[in-house]
Structure formats: structure tokens, C-alpha cells
Amino acid sequence: MPEALLHYIWQSKLFAGYPQVTTDGRRVEVISVGQHNLHAGPDFTNVRLRIYNPADEPTLFGQDYVELVGNVEMHVESSDWYKHGHQQDRAYDTVVLHVVRHADKPVYTTTGKPILQLELRYPEPEDYISQMLTAARQMDSPAATHPCSKQLLAEPLLLTDGWKQTLLNMRLRCKTESIRRVLSLSHNDWEQALYITLAHQMGFHVNGVPMEMTALATPLYIIRKHRNDVHQIEALLLGQAGLLNEDSDPIMLREYRFMQAKFGLTSIDGTIWKRARMRPPNQPAVRIRQFAQILCEQEFLLSKILELSDIDALRKLFSLAGMGKESVDVLLINVVVPMKYAHNQQEQATALLEQIPAENNRIIRQWKMLGQKVENAADTQALLHLFQTFCQQEKCINCEVAYQIFLTHKEE
């Protein structure tokens, strides 16, 4: 039995309705399970408990219980306390209750003070809930390998609209956080942050990193100086991407060499680009030319993104580069929506996703196979976050789907 199972049961309050008694016979009432601590120190902080005195003990000031506020540490066996060295760590002197599956020995603080212990009682069978904690690492055959597949196929609504909305908000916050990290590296220059973010997304996943590296190696102020000549910008970016050599167009190569010397630029290693089994429209040189066209023809792009709310008007900002509608929508999802969200336009960002058609990729097709409703990009972004952050990372204990399935199984 994994210790994470105890965390899940405690955090989800699945022990409710089961009498909880310390190893020395004191009844425990859990008023608050506290906050789950994912860092160093006890597992749950700010826990609030009511510990009742045994019947044969006198009451104190007329009360037959004492309230404790502190931390809770959890282990499968009590002896794990010593295996982890907590008896020598003062951070664990704040533990007011040691919650375990099996209490095989007493535990003490660094000062020798005994700590109350509780063998947690919860619904069985634990084998079923343990199964949810061992999520499959891949979903190539979801009906066979996804731990929730059987239940979701039978009852797709186990994945609730409320949980999907929470997942969508999580994903948008993650994207916003990525933008803010870029912003901090750009000395709070939002135009620079947009430039780097757009470059990464123009790589369309496969070449996102080299596209971003190219942008980082090519200062935006140089782009601004030469934005009236798209051919110069193309030469500059292709050269900085390491994609120009002696066999390239001599005019373009000469143009790049001039600007490279003028601004003291260093290109990235051109061998990092991926080109194998890639359709011509997705080749690196094509994407870089499209990127150059957007930079030249859309001055004050950030202002336009924030001012516009009409989806057709936003699409036109990128359609001029000759990209297909699906590619443009990818930029709306991964650049425009996060930028709006980061600028406190959350409602606009969500509304925009609801107007964009559902994405079509392997992961989304698998969710469809499991009976999930997929109507727009808001749905697909939520499902992508569920798979990548919960399923793929084996965090079933934090997923509402697993919790709903457990409750259903318990009632059976």
C-alpha cells in the first residue's frame, strides 16, 4: 500500500463515517484536514483536531476533549518515522498526530515527547483505490491501459463540467506563468515577451525550441529597425537560425552577413532543427519566413491582440502569412489567449477558446474514444491538461475523476 493512498484518503475525507481512535484509546474528530504540504516537512499543515478523553479519565474544566492545532505526518508503518529520521528533525516536533496504516511502535519528538498515533480507518477495498494510484504511463490504447477507461466508457459524466472548467483555468494559469517567466527575462518588456512566445509557437511543437532560440539570438530592436523590408528580416532570421550557408541564395546570404557584422550577432546551431518526415509547409525555413512576415506587417501586435475581441479580426493578424486556418487557430490558442489572460482579460480569453474548433490530435481522439464531449478548444485544452498534468504524471489522487469513481465503487 503506497503512502500516497493515505494522503488521498485524508485529503478527500474518505474516512468520514468511520470511527477514528488513537492507539491509546482516544476518539478523534477531524475538524479540518489542513493543507497538503508538497515540500519539506510534515505532510499536512494547520490541521485542527478534537481529541476526546477516555471514559475513565476525568474531564478538564467540564470538557471531555481537547482541541489541537498543528501538523500531521503520515506513514504506512509507524517505524517509518525512524527510517526517515524524523526523531532527529525539529521540523517534526510540530506534529500533533501521526496517522498510519499500521502502528508497529511508538514515536517521539526530538525532546522525547510521545506523539499521538492513529491507525486510519477508511472504506475498503484498498486494492481498488491503489489501482488508481498506478496510472498507465501511456494512452496508446486507452480502453486497455487508462486506469479510468472502463468507468468513463460506462459513465462519461464522471468527468464533470465543473472539473473541466477547473482544468481549463489551471492550463491558462500555467500558460500565463510561462509568459511571466519570459517577461522577467525581458526586463518586463511585454512586446519582447510576445516576440519570444510567438517565435516558440511558430515552431509548432516540433521546432518550438530552435524557433525560440533564434528569437533570443535576434534582438527585437533590430527587427524594428528593418521591419520595412521583409526580405531583410527573412535573411536575418534564417541566418540567425543557422539555415544559411554557401549553397544558399547569395543575395540573402550577403544580406545576412552584412547585418551579422553590423550588429555583432551569433547564429544558433542549425543542426538542431528537425526536418525528417515533415510536410513542406512545416519546414523550418517556411515557418521562419511566415514569422518574418508577421513581424513586418503587424506593428504594435500586442496592442492589437489586447484591443480586438472578434475572432475573425484576430485570425487576420496571422492569416497574412499564408498559414492554414488550423495553424492560425493554434496561434490563437497558445499566444493570443494566454496574452489576454495575462492582461486580466480572462473572460475574453475563455470566450475566444469556446469559438475555436476543437483540436484534433492523438490525445483528444483518445478522450473521444472514452466518450468525452469535445465541442471546442476550451474542451480540448482542459482534456490536454488533464492528460499531461494528471494522467501522465500519475497524479490520480488529485484528480476528481478518480474521486468520483471511488465514491461510485464505494456505494456498490
N, C-alpha and C positions, 0 to 999 in steps of 0.2 A: 504494500500500500504506500503510495507516494505521499510525502508530507504536504505537497500542494493540494491534495484532496482535503486535508484538514482545513487549510486556508479557505478553500472554496466553500466548504460546508459552513464554516464560521462566518465568512463574509456574506454569504447568501442567507444566513439564518435558517439553514435547513434543519437545525437541531430543535427548532421551535416545536413545542408539544411533547418533547422528550425530557423527562426529569434529569436535571444535571446536579450531581453531588460530588463534592470533593472527596479525596481518598480518606480523609478523616471524618467523613460523615456529615459535612455541612452542605445544606441545599444552596444552590447558586441560581440567582436570577440575573440574566444578562440584560441590562437596561440599554446599553449601546455597545456594539461590536467594535467601535473605534474606526481608525483609518488604517488601511493596509499599507505597511511600510515596505517599499521595494528596495530600500537602501540598507546600509549597515545598521545594526541594532535590532531590537525586538520586532517581531512580525507585525503586531498591531499596536498602535499608539492611541492614547486618550480613550481607553476602554473604561466603561462605567459598569460596575457590578454591585449586586446586593448579596451579601453572604449571611445566611441565616445561622443562628446558633443551634447546636444540637438540643434536643428537648430536655436533656438532663443538665444543661448549663443555665445559670441564672441570667436574666436579662440585664441590660445596662441602661439605666435611666428609663426603664419601661419599654425599651425596644428590644426585639428579639433578632435584630440583624444589624449589620454594619455596612455602610456603603464605601466602596473602594474605587478610586480613580487612578489609573496608571496604565501600564503596558502589559501585553500578553505575548508570551513566547510559545511556539508550537513545535512539537517533535512527535515522531511516531512512537519512540520509546523514551522514557524518562532519562535513561542513561545517555541519550544523545546530547543532553545538556553538558556532560563532561567531555564527550567526544569533540564537541565544538568549542570547548574551553570557556564556557560562559561563567563558570565558577571563579574565574580569574579576571573577568571583564566587568568593570564597574558600570558600563552602559546597561548591563542586565540586572543591576540592583534595583531598577525601577519596575521590574516585573512583579505584578501583584497576583498573577495566576499563570501557572504552567499547564497548558492544555495539551494532552497527549492521547494517543490511541491506547497505549499500554503503559501503566505506571509500574516500572520494574525496580525503581529505587528513589529515595527522597532526593530533593535538590536544595541547594543553599546559595545565598548571595556570597559576595567576596568577604563579607564580615561574619559569615557563618549563620545568618538568619535563615530559618526554614521558609520555603516558598510554598504556598497552597498549590495543590495539583488537582487536575480534573481529567478523568477519562471521559472524553467527549462521547455522548450518545447521540446517534443520528439514524435516519432511516436506512435500512438495508434494501437490496444487496449492494455492498460497496464495489463488487466486481463490475457492475453496470456503470456506475459513475466513474470508476477508474478507467474504463474503456474510453470515456470522453476525454480523458487527460492525455491519451496517446493518439492524437490526431495523425492521420496519414500525412506523410511528407509531400506527397504529390497527389494531384487530382486527375491524372491521365484517364482514369476510369472511375468517375465519381460514384457511380452506383455501387462499385465494388470496394473502393478504398476510403471514401469520405465517411468519417465516423457518424455523421448525422444523416447520411443519404437515405437510409431506409425510412427513417421517421419523416424526413422532409418530403419524400416522394408520396408518403401516405397522407401527410398533412402539411402542405406548403406554408400555411399561415402560421406555423410555429416561428417562422421568421417574420416578425411583426413589422408593420409600417413604422411604429414608434422606434424600433431598433434600427431600421434602415435610415430613418431621419437622423438618429444619433450617429450612426456610422458616417453618413454624408458630412455632418458637421465636423466629425473627427478628421475626415480626409481633407476638408477645406482648411481646417486649422493647421494640419501638417504641411499643406502646400504653402500656406501663409508663412509658416515658420521657416520654410526653406527660402522664401523670398526675403524674409527679415535677416537671415544669415548672410545672404548675398548683399543686402543693403548695408549691413555692418562692415563688410569688407570694402564697400564702395563709398565709405565715409558719408553715409546717409543720402547719397545721390540716387533718387528714385529712377531717373532716366537711365542711369548706369545699371541699376538693378534690373530694370526691364530689358535692357540690351543683352545682358548676360542670360537672363531667364529665357528670353525669346530665342537666343542662339542655341541654348541647350535643347529646347523643344523643337527647333528646326531640324535637329538631328534625328527626331522621331524614334527615340529609344535606342535604336541600334547604334547610331553615331552621336548620341547626345553629349557624351564626354568630350570627344575631339572637337565638336562644334563649340562647346563652352570654352575649351582651352584656346581655340582660335580667337574667340571674342576677348578673352582675358589677355591674350598676347597682342591685341589690336586696340589701343585706347580709343574710346568713343570720340574724343575731341578731334582725332584725325579723320574719322568718318564724317564728322560735322563739317570739317574744312573742305572736304571734297565731295559732298553729297550731291552737288550739281552735275557730277559726271559718274554715271552708274558704271561705266567701263573701268574707270579708275578704282572704284570701290570693289568691283569684282576682282580685278588684278591684285589689289591689296589683300583681300580676304583669302583668295586662292593661294597667294604666295605665303601668307602667314599660316595657312593650313598645311603647308609643306607639299602642295599639289602641283607646283610649277617646277619644271626642270628644263634642261637644254632642249628637250624634244617638244616643249610646249610652244604655243603661239609666240613668236619672237616679239611682237608688239606688246603683248600682255606681260611677257617676262621682263622686257625692258622697262615697262611702266612700274612693275613691282620693284625691280632692283633700284630704280631711282628713289621711290618712296622709302624703301628699306634703309637706304643710306641716309636719306634726309632726316628721318625720324629715329634712326638707330634701333631698328626693330630686329627681333629674332623670331624666326618661324618655329612652329612646333614640328615634331617628328611626323612626317607624312605616312609612315608605315603603320600608324595606329588606327587608321581608318579601315572600316570593314566594308568590303565591296562584293564579296562572294555571294552568289545566289540572290542578287539584288536586282530588282527591275530597274530599267533605265531611269524612270522618274525619281527613284530614290537614291541614285548615285550621289556621292558626296559633292562633286562639282556642281551638279544640278541644284542641290539644296543650298549651296553657298551662293549661287547666282540669284536664287529666289530671295535669300536673306538680304543680299545686297540691294535688290530691287525694292524690298520693303523699307530698308533703311533710307534709301534715297528719295522715295516717293511719299513717305509718310513722316514728315517732320512733325514734331510735337505729338508723337504717337501716344504717349502716356495720357496726355490731356484728352485726346480723342477717345481713348478707351474708357476713361472715367466719365466723360460727358455723355457718351452715347449709351442708350439702353435698348434700342431697336436691334434685333438680331441680324437683320439684313444689312443694316448700316455697318455693324461691327464686322460682318463677313467681308464687306467690300474693302476693309482695311488690308486684308490679306489676299483676297482673290486676285488682285492685280498681278501677283507673282506667277500666275498660271498654274496654281495648285488646284487639285480637285477639291470638291466640296467636303469630302471626308477628312482630308488633310487640314483644311481650313478649320473644321469643327474641332479637330484635335488641338489646334492653337487656341481656340476659344475656351476649351475645357481647361487647358493646362497653363495658359498665360493670362487671358482676359479675365476669366472667372476668379482666379487667385488674386490678381491685382485689384479687382473690385472688392473682394472680401477683405484684403489687407487695408483698404481705404474706407472701411466701415460701410460698404455697400452690400451687406450680407444678403438682404432681401433681393436686390437686383441680381446678385451672383447666383442664388438658388433658382430664381425665376428663369434666368438665362439657361441654366442646365436643363430645366424642365422643357425648354423649347428645342433643345438639341436632340436629334435622334439617338437612340441607344447605340452604344459602341458594339462592335462585332469582333470579338476575339475569342481565343480558346477558353479563357476563364469564364467569360459571360455565357458562352454556349453551354458550358458545363452547368452553370446555375439554371439555365433554361431547362436542361435535362432533369434537374431536380424540382421542376415545377414552379420556379420562381417567376413572378411577373416582372417583365423588363420592358418598360414603355419609353424611357428617355434616358438621357445622360445622367440625370440625378440618380436613377435606379442603378445604372451601371457603375457609377463612381462609388456608391455605397457598397455594392457587392464586391467590387475590386478591393475596397478597403477591408471588408470582412475576410476575404480570402488571404490577402497579403499580410494583414496585421494579426489576425486571429487564427485562421485555419493553418496557414503555412508556418506560423510561429508556434503552433501547438499551445495556444492560449485559450483552450476551450473553457477553462474555469472562469474566465472573464467574459464569456460570450452568453448573451441572453438566450440564444437558440439551445445551447446545452442545458441551461437552467430550465427552460420551458419543457424540454424533452424529459429532464429528470422529474419534474413535477408530474408530467403525464404518466411516466412509468411508475412513480410512487403511488398514484391513485389507482393504478391497475392492481 
